[in-house]
Amino acid sequence: MTQNKRVINLSKNIMLADRVEVADTSFKRLKGLLGRRALEPGQGLIITPCNSIHTFFMRFPIDVVFLDKDYKVVAMAHSLPPARLFGSLLKAKQVIELPTGILKNTKTELKDSIKIE
């Protein structure tokens, strides 16, 4: 059984998601969010290790946060639509995929510190 994680923006002292799955195997990273109809508020996916993503064959847009080894935000995408590539960032070590609007609503920005627990 997969244990869910919580993702908190420490810089803003606000939770981004409290039911976040971790894709840390080749199969889980390959599958990602494929086959899902949506991400509900509070849900998300951490892909690790990862420095780029795609949204091909997805059915919905997502917010995306790229973190470096110190859990600092090094890149973001708001409402990344299906059929897109994003990333290839040398600094990025993992990616968090979230429902659209979370980054804007929480005012998450570059260099914010993120905690995963």
C-alpha positions as CSV (number, residue, x, y, z in Angstrom):
1,M,0.0,0.0,0.0
2,T,1.3,3.4,-0.9
3,Q,1.6,5.9,2.0
4,N,0.5,9.4,1.1
5,K,2.7,12.4,1.8
6,R,1.9,16.0,2.6
7,V,3.5,18.8,0.7
8,I,3.9,22.2,2.5
9,N,5.2,25.5,1.2
10,L,7.3,26.5,4.2
11,S,8.0,29.9,2.8
12,K,4.3,30.7,2.7
13,N,3.3,28.4,5.6
14,I,0.6,26.8,3.6
15,M,-0.2,23.2,2.6
16,L,-0.2,22.5,-1.2
17,A,-1.6,19.0,-0.9
18,D,-2.2,16.4,1.8
19,R,-2.8,13.2,-0.2
20,V,0.2,13.0,-2.4
21,E,1.4,9.7,-3.9
22,V,5.1,9.1,-4.7
23,A,6.2,7.7,-8.1
24,D,9.7,6.5,-7.2
25,T,10.0,3.4,-9.4
26,S,10.5,3.2,-13.2
27,F,6.9,1.9,-13.6
28,K,5.3,4.5,-11.4
29,R,7.2,7.3,-13.0
30,L,6.2,6.0,-16.5
31,K,2.6,5.8,-15.5
32,G,2.4,9.1,-13.6
33,L,-1.2,10.5,-13.8
34,L,-2.1,8.6,-17.0
35,G,-5.6,7.1,-16.8
36,R,-6.9,9.5,-14.3
37,R,-9.8,11.9,-15.0
38,A,-8.6,14.6,-12.7
39,L,-6.7,15.6,-9.6
40,E,-9.0,16.6,-6.7
41,P,-8.0,19.4,-4.3
42,G,-5.5,18.0,-1.8
43,Q,-4.2,15.3,-4.2
44,G,-0.9,15.3,-6.0
45,L,2.0,13.2,-7.3
46,I,5.7,13.4,-6.5
47,I,7.9,12.1,-9.3
48,T,11.5,11.3,-8.1
49,P,14.1,11.4,-9.4
50,C,12.8,13.6,-12.2
51,N,13.9,16.8,-14.1
52,S,11.3,16.9,-16.9
53,I,7.7,15.8,-17.6
54,H,5.2,15.4,-20.3
55,T,1.4,15.6,-20.3
56,F,0.9,13.5,-23.5
57,F,-2.3,11.3,-23.2
58,M,-3.5,13.1,-20.1
59,R,-7.0,14.4,-19.9
60,F,-6.6,17.5,-17.8
61,P,-4.1,20.4,-17.1
62,I,-1.9,20.4,-14.0
63,D,0.2,22.7,-11.9
64,V,3.8,21.6,-11.8
65,V,6.6,22.4,-9.3
66,F,10.3,21.4,-9.9
67,L,12.4,21.1,-6.8
68,D,16.2,21.0,-6.4
69,K,18.2,18.9,-3.9
70,D,17.4,21.4,-1.1
71,Y,13.6,21.3,-1.9
72,K,13.7,24.8,-3.3
73,V,11.4,25.7,-6.2
74,V,13.5,26.0,-9.3
75,A,10.7,26.1,-12.0
76,M,6.9,26.0,-12.2
77,A,4.2,25.6,-14.7
78,H,0.7,26.9,-14.1
79,S,-2.2,24.9,-15.8
80,L,0.1,22.9,-18.0
81,P,-2.2,21.5,-20.6
82,P,-2.2,18.0,-22.1
83,A,0.2,17.1,-24.9
84,R,3.1,19.3,-23.7
85,L,6.7,18.7,-22.7
86,F,8.2,20.7,-19.8
87,G,11.6,20.6,-18.1
88,S,15.0,19.1,-18.8
89,L,16.3,21.2,-15.9
90,L,19.7,20.2,-14.6
91,K,19.0,21.6,-11.1
92,A,15.7,19.8,-10.7
93,K,15.7,16.5,-8.7
94,Q,12.0,15.9,-8.3
95,V,8.6,17.2,-9.6
96,I,5.3,17.7,-7.8
97,E,2.2,17.6,-10.0
98,L,-0.9,19.3,-8.5
99,P,-4.4,20.3,-9.4
100,T,-4.6,23.5,-11.5
101,G,-4.8,26.7,-9.5
102,I,-3.0,25.5,-6.4
103,L,0.2,27.4,-7.2
104,K,-1.7,30.6,-7.9
105,N,-4.0,30.2,-4.8
106,T,-1.0,29.6,-2.5
107,K,1.2,32.2,-4.1
108,T,3.9,29.7,-4.6
109,E,6.9,31.2,-6.4
110,L,10.5,30.5,-7.4
111,K,12.9,29.9,-4.5
112,D,10.2,29.0,-2.0
113,S,11.1,26.1,0.3
114,I,9.0,23.0,0.1
115,K,8.6,20.3,2.8
116,I,7.5,16.8,2.0
117,E,6.4,14.7,5.0
